[in-house]
Amino acid sequence: MNKNNTFLQDNLIYILLPIIILASGLWFSYQKVTVMLDNRTLLEDKKVEKTTKETKLKQLEAAKAKQENAVEEKKETKSGKVIYEVLGQQFSSEASFGIMFENILANITNNGVRIRSIDYNYTPQNDKVLQTNAPGYNACELSFTTVSNYAQLQNFFKSITKENYLTNIYEVYIEPYDKDKTILIAKFKIRLYTKTVNG
């Protein structure tokens, strides 16, 4: 019995040392995993908080823009639409439509309408503005084929009619998509006008 006790006392350090090292390793690993999980949870919470704040900011910006538009509409007393004017030295007649093209494409995108095809015609037939032969006037006819639902197309047409500059929509042809009747295939033409002026 004394020999066993002596053996244990002599080798106690060798028996306890691996146990202590193992326990320390497990404790260290546990602490590291806990910190990682806490950081991950914190990161996810921050992402959710950021998304919520971004959504609220967008809603506030949209409400502000809507309010500003309502105020502007009340202030404006329009007698009619005007033709977009550009300086002749800066643009060719084709290039003069650049900003108007951007407006049309932005309206299409903002209303969720998708473009299948678009064609440009800078010399539309029987155009009343061009037939006057007044110097500096330009016309461009855009022929669209689009895909959308009814509400998206309706909102797009409304936004075009609210443009300040002279824009005509005509030859509208709409048919439902064969496989899904809620989807509309629309073909229509939009005619834009610019006036080249000497600056």
BALOBA-1460 file (C-alpha; in Angstrom, 3 decimals):
// residues 199
<rec num="1" residu="m" x="0.000" y="0.000" z="0.000"/>
<rec num="2" residu="n" x="2.851" y="2.316" z="0.889"/>
<rec num="3" residu="k" x="4.539" y="1.506" z="-2.403"/>
<rec num="4" residu="n" x="1.363" y="2.452" z="-4.295"/>
<rec num="5" residu="n" x="1.047" y="5.687" z="-2.381"/>
<rec num="6" residu="t" x="4.680" y="6.466" z="-2.979"/>
<rec num="7" residu="f" x="4.291" y="5.689" z="-6.695"/>
<rec num="8" residu="l" x="1.280" y="7.974" z="-6.905"/>
<rec num="9" residu="q" x="3.013" y="10.758" z="-5.031"/>
<rec num="10" residu="d" x="6.149" y="10.438" z="-7.182"/>
<rec num="11" residu="n" x="4.173" y="10.394" z="-10.466"/>
<rec num="12" residu="l" x="1.316" y="12.723" z="-9.523"/>
<rec num="13" residu="i" x="2.734" y="15.535" z="-11.640"/>
<rec num="14" residu="y" x="2.900" y="13.250" z="-14.678"/>
<rec num="15" residu="i" x="-0.682" y="12.117" z="-14.164"/>
<rec num="16" residu="l" x="-2.141" y="15.571" z="-13.456"/>
<rec num="17" residu="l" x="-0.170" y="17.458" z="-16.143"/>
<rec num="18" residu="p" x="-1.926" y="15.851" z="-19.162"/>
<rec num="19" residu="i" x="-5.295" y="16.287" z="-17.452"/>
<rec num="20" residu="i" x="-4.585" y="19.967" z="-16.780"/>
<rec num="21" residu="i" x="-3.332" y="20.496" z="-20.369"/>
<rec num="22" residu="l" x="-6.398" y="18.745" z="-21.783"/>
<rec num="23" residu="a" x="-8.768" y="20.741" z="-19.556"/>
<rec num="24" residu="s" x="-6.993" y="23.995" z="-20.474"/>
<rec num="25" residu="g" x="-7.227" y="23.160" z="-24.187"/>
<rec num="26" residu="l" x="-10.936" y="22.380" z="-23.897"/>
<rec num="27" residu="w" x="-11.559" y="25.579" z="-21.922"/>
<rec num="28" residu="f" x="-9.595" y="27.668" z="-24.455"/>
<rec num="29" residu="s" x="-11.488" y="26.074" z="-27.374"/>
<rec num="30" residu="y" x="-14.809" y="26.654" z="-25.624"/>
<rec num="31" residu="q" x="-13.952" y="30.326" z="-25.056"/>
<rec num="32" residu="k" x="-12.880" y="30.769" z="-28.700"/>
<rec num="33" residu="v" x="-16.035" y="29.097" z="-30.062"/>
<rec num="34" residu="t" x="-18.206" y="31.195" z="-27.732"/>
<rec num="35" residu="v" x="-16.544" y="34.410" z="-28.913"/>
<rec num="36" residu="m" x="-16.950" y="33.349" z="-32.570"/>
<rec num="37" residu="l" x="-20.652" y="32.558" z="-32.055"/>
<rec num="38" residu="d" x="-21.197" y="35.859" z="-30.219"/>
<rec num="39" residu="n" x="-19.460" y="37.755" z="-33.062"/>
<rec num="40" residu="r" x="-21.514" y="35.937" z="-35.657"/>
<rec num="41" residu="t" x="-24.772" y="36.712" z="-33.841"/>
<rec num="42" residu="l" x="-23.719" y="40.344" z="-33.452"/>
<rec num="43" residu="l" x="-22.862" y="40.563" z="-37.159"/>
<rec num="44" residu="e" x="-26.242" y="39.112" z="-38.164"/>
<rec num="45" residu="d" x="-28.015" y="41.525" z="-35.818"/>
<rec num="46" residu="k" x="-26.094" y="44.430" z="-37.377"/>
<rec num="47" residu="k" x="-27.047" y="43.252" z="-40.879"/>
<rec num="48" residu="v" x="-30.729" y="43.097" z="-39.916"/>
<rec num="49" residu="e" x="-30.467" y="46.529" z="-38.297"/>
<rec num="50" residu="k" x="-28.754" y="47.955" z="-41.406"/>
<rec num="51" residu="t" x="-31.418" y="46.484" z="-43.712"/>
<rec num="52" residu="t" x="-34.190" y="47.913" z="-41.523"/>
<rec num="53" residu="k" x="-32.580" y="51.351" z="-41.513"/>
<rec num="54" residu="e" x="-32.050" y="51.276" z="-45.287"/>
<rec num="55" residu="t" x="-35.703" y="50.317" z="-45.839"/>
<rec num="56" residu="k" x="-36.892" y="53.133" z="-43.569"/>
<rec num="57" residu="l" x="-34.575" y="55.596" z="-45.341"/>
<rec num="58" residu="k" x="-35.935" y="54.573" z="-48.746"/>
<rec num="59" residu="q" x="-39.491" y="54.956" z="-47.486"/>
<rec num="60" residu="l" x="-38.720" y="58.416" z="-46.107"/>
<rec num="61" residu="e" x="-37.007" y="59.456" z="-49.367"/>
<rec num="62" residu="a" x="-39.955" y="58.178" z="-51.411"/>
<rec num="63" residu="a" x="-42.421" y="60.035" z="-49.171"/>
<rec num="64" residu="k" x="-40.346" y="63.216" z="-49.414"/>
<rec num="65" residu="a" x="-40.091" y="62.938" z="-53.210"/>
<rec num="66" residu="k" x="-43.835" y="62.349" z="-53.461"/>
<rec num="67" residu="q" x="-44.512" y="65.383" z="-51.285"/>
<rec num="68" residu="e" x="-42.119" y="67.550" z="-53.326"/>
<rec num="69" residu="n" x="-43.751" y="66.393" z="-56.574"/>
<rec num="70" residu="a" x="-47.192" y="67.248" z="-55.199"/>
<rec num="71" residu="v" x="-45.958" y="70.733" z="-54.233"/>
<rec num="72" residu="e" x="-44.357" y="71.243" z="-57.666"/>
<rec num="73" residu="e" x="-47.514" y="70.128" z="-59.469"/>
<rec num="74" residu="k" x="-49.539" y="72.677" z="-57.496"/>
<rec num="75" residu="k" x="-47.055" y="75.437" z="-58.337"/>
<rec num="76" residu="e" x="-46.930" y="74.697" z="-62.053"/>
<rec num="77" residu="t" x="-49.472" y="76.281" z="-64.340"/>
<rec num="78" residu="k" x="-48.791" y="74.664" z="-67.682"/>
<rec num="79" residu="s" x="-50.214" y="75.989" z="-70.893"/>
<rec num="80" residu="g" x="-48.816" y="72.974" z="-72.768"/>
<rec num="81" residu="k" x="-45.695" y="70.905" z="-73.296"/>
<rec num="82" residu="v" x="-42.538" y="72.429" z="-74.700"/>
<rec num="83" residu="i" x="-40.002" y="71.065" z="-77.149"/>
<rec num="84" residu="y" x="-36.638" y="70.194" z="-75.612"/>
<rec num="85" residu="e" x="-33.955" y="72.663" z="-76.724"/>
<rec num="86" residu="v" x="-30.258" y="71.888" z="-77.190"/>
<rec num="87" residu="l" x="-27.302" y="73.991" z="-78.310"/>
<rec num="88" residu="g" x="-26.512" y="73.301" z="-81.970"/>
<rec num="89" residu="q" x="-22.749" y="73.484" z="-81.519"/>
<rec num="90" residu="q" x="-22.739" y="70.687" z="-78.953"/>
<rec num="91" residu="f" x="-24.953" y="68.007" z="-80.523"/>
<rec num="92" residu="s" x="-25.927" y="66.535" z="-83.848"/>
<rec num="93" residu="s" x="-29.665" y="66.150" z="-84.442"/>
<rec num="94" residu="e" x="-29.419" y="62.432" z="-83.448"/>
<rec num="95" residu="a" x="-27.338" y="63.139" z="-80.334"/>
<rec num="96" residu="s" x="-29.787" y="65.840" z="-79.220"/>
<rec num="97" residu="f" x="-32.162" y="63.090" z="-78.036"/>
<rec num="98" residu="g" x="-29.678" y="61.603" z="-75.523"/>
<rec num="99" residu="i" x="-31.252" y="63.002" z="-72.351"/>
<rec num="100" residu="m" x="-34.771" y="62.238" z="-73.573"/>
<rec num="101" residu="f" x="-33.749" y="58.622" z="-74.315"/>
<rec num="102" residu="e" x="-32.384" y="58.348" z="-70.779"/>
<rec num="103" residu="n" x="-35.679" y="59.656" z="-69.353"/>
<rec num="104" residu="i" x="-37.730" y="57.144" z="-71.348"/>
<rec num="105" residu="l" x="-35.469" y="54.224" z="-70.366"/>
<rec num="106" residu="a" x="-35.493" y="55.338" z="-66.701"/>
<rec num="107" residu="n" x="-39.318" y="55.459" z="-66.777"/>
<rec num="108" residu="i" x="-39.420" y="51.972" z="-68.264"/>
<rec num="109" residu="t" x="-37.022" y="50.565" z="-65.663"/>
<rec num="110" residu="n" x="-38.648" y="52.352" z="-62.714"/>
<rec num="111" residu="n" x="-42.069" y="50.959" z="-63.641"/>
<rec num="112" residu="g" x="-40.827" y="47.362" z="-63.977"/>
<rec num="113" residu="v" x="-41.428" y="47.133" z="-67.737"/>
<rec num="114" residu="r" x="-38.911" y="44.961" z="-69.616"/>
<rec num="115" residu="i" x="-37.797" y="45.834" z="-73.153"/>
<rec num="116" residu="r" x="-37.721" y="43.066" z="-75.735"/>
<rec num="117" residu="s" x="-36.682" y="45.306" z="-78.626"/>
<rec num="118" residu="i" x="-36.313" y="48.962" z="-79.539"/>
<rec num="119" residu="d" x="-35.850" y="50.617" z="-82.934"/>
<rec num="120" residu="y" x="-34.942" y="54.244" z="-83.741"/>
<rec num="121" residu="n" x="-36.202" y="56.266" z="-86.699"/>
<rec num="122" residu="y" x="-34.856" y="59.812" z="-87.069"/>
<rec num="123" residu="t" x="-37.008" y="60.602" z="-90.119"/>
<rec num="124" residu="p" x="-40.556" y="59.515" z="-89.239"/>
<rec num="125" residu="q" x="-43.065" y="59.760" z="-92.105"/>
<rec num="126" residu="n" x="-45.878" y="62.321" z="-92.036"/>
<rec num="127" residu="d" x="-44.643" y="64.073" z="-88.917"/>
<rec num="128" residu="k" x="-46.448" y="67.396" z="-88.534"/>
<rec num="129" residu="v" x="-43.544" y="69.121" z="-86.795"/>
<rec num="130" residu="l" x="-41.062" y="68.101" z="-89.510"/>
<rec num="131" residu="q" x="-43.537" y="68.947" z="-92.279"/>
<rec num="132" residu="t" x="-43.420" y="72.606" z="-91.249"/>
<rec num="133" residu="n" x="-39.775" y="72.643" z="-92.429"/>
<rec num="134" residu="a" x="-38.978" y="74.994" z="-89.542"/>
<rec num="135" residu="p" x="-35.196" y="75.170" z="-89.059"/>
<rec num="136" residu="g" x="-33.696" y="73.373" z="-86.071"/>
<rec num="137" residu="y" x="-36.561" y="70.966" z="-85.316"/>
<rec num="138" residu="n" x="-35.747" y="67.253" z="-84.950"/>
<rec num="139" residu="a" x="-37.943" y="64.202" z="-84.453"/>
<rec num="140" residu="c" x="-37.167" y="60.646" z="-83.385"/>
<rec num="141" residu="e" x="-39.595" y="57.741" z="-83.367"/>
<rec num="142" residu="l" x="-38.913" y="54.902" z="-80.925"/>
<rec num="143" residu="s" x="-40.634" y="51.587" z="-81.654"/>
<rec num="144" residu="f" x="-40.819" y="49.379" z="-78.558"/>
<rec num="145" residu="t" x="-41.760" y="45.799" z="-77.847"/>
<rec num="146" residu="t" x="-42.099" y="45.306" z="-74.095"/>
<rec num="147" residu="v" x="-43.155" y="42.710" z="-71.523"/>
<rec num="148" residu="s" x="-44.989" y="43.690" z="-68.333"/>
<rec num="149" residu="n" x="-48.168" y="43.261" z="-66.384"/>
<rec num="150" residu="y" x="-51.127" y="45.628" z="-66.810"/>
<rec num="151" residu="a" x="-50.314" y="47.874" z="-63.818"/>
<rec num="152" residu="q" x="-46.658" y="48.285" z="-64.842"/>
<rec num="153" residu="l" x="-47.589" y="49.261" z="-68.395"/>
<rec num="154" residu="q" x="-50.312" y="51.629" z="-67.215"/>
<rec num="155" residu="n" x="-47.918" y="53.344" z="-64.794"/>
<rec num="156" residu="f" x="-45.298" y="53.675" z="-67.531"/>
<rec num="157" residu="f" x="-47.768" y="55.359" z="-69.915"/>
<rec num="158" residu="k" x="-48.894" y="57.695" z="-67.119"/>
<rec num="159" residu="s" x="-45.305" y="58.682" z="-66.340"/>
<rec num="160" residu="i" x="-44.641" y="59.456" z="-70.010"/>
<rec num="161" residu="t" x="-47.712" y="61.679" z="-70.253"/>
<rec num="162" residu="k" x="-46.453" y="63.642" z="-67.227"/>
<rec num="163" residu="e" x="-43.178" y="64.540" z="-68.970"/>
<rec num="164" residu="n" x="-42.671" y="68.298" z="-69.399"/>
<rec num="165" residu="y" x="-41.417" y="67.954" z="-72.963"/>
<rec num="166" residu="l" x="-43.464" y="67.129" z="-76.030"/>
<rec num="167" residu="t" x="-43.742" y="63.347" z="-76.321"/>
<rec num="168" residu="n" x="-46.356" y="61.447" z="-78.334"/>
<rec num="169" residu="i" x="-47.414" y="57.852" z="-77.728"/>
<rec num="170" residu="y" x="-49.278" y="56.133" z="-80.529"/>
<rec num="171" residu="e" x="-49.864" y="52.885" z="-82.418"/>
<rec num="172" residu="v" x="-50.276" y="50.939" z="-79.186"/>
<rec num="173" residu="y" x="-50.914" y="47.225" z="-79.657"/>
<rec num="174" residu="i" x="-51.280" y="44.994" z="-76.570"/>
<rec num="175" residu="e" x="-51.863" y="41.248" z="-76.346"/>
<rec num="176" residu="p" x="-51.633" y="38.767" z="-73.443"/>
<rec num="177" residu="y" x="-48.817" y="36.231" z="-73.365"/>
<rec num="178" residu="d" x="-50.060" y="32.763" z="-74.412"/>
<rec num="179" residu="k" x="-48.671" y="30.891" z="-71.390"/>
<rec num="180" residu="d" x="-49.632" y="33.489" z="-68.759"/>
<rec num="181" residu="k" x="-52.534" y="35.876" z="-69.438"/>
<rec num="182" residu="t" x="-51.409" y="38.257" z="-66.668"/>
<rec num="183" residu="i" x="-48.323" y="39.117" z="-68.727"/>
<rec num="184" residu="l" x="-48.759" y="41.605" z="-71.585"/>
<rec num="185" residu="i" x="-46.733" y="41.900" z="-74.766"/>
<rec num="186" residu="a" x="-47.004" y="45.534" z="-75.862"/>
<rec num="187" residu="k" x="-45.900" y="47.174" z="-79.099"/>
<rec num="188" residu="f" x="-46.039" y="50.946" z="-79.279"/>
<rec num="189" residu="k" x="-44.298" y="53.987" z="-80.677"/>
<rec num="190" residu="i" x="-43.102" y="57.070" z="-78.865"/>
<rec num="191" residu="r" x="-42.164" y="60.164" z="-80.823"/>
<rec num="192" residu="l" x="-39.730" y="62.639" z="-79.294"/>
<rec num="193" residu="y" x="-38.875" y="66.176" z="-80.413"/>
<rec num="194" residu="t" x="-35.913" y="68.491" z="-79.947"/>
<rec num="195" residu="k" x="-35.056" y="71.925" z="-81.218"/>
<rec num="196" residu="t" x="-31.492" y="72.862" z="-82.065"/>
<rec num="197" residu="v" x="-30.767" y="76.436" z="-81.046"/>
<rec num="198" residu="n" x="-27.704" y="78.631" z="-81.436"/>
<rec num="199" residu="g" x="-26.203" y="79.438" z="-78.080"/>
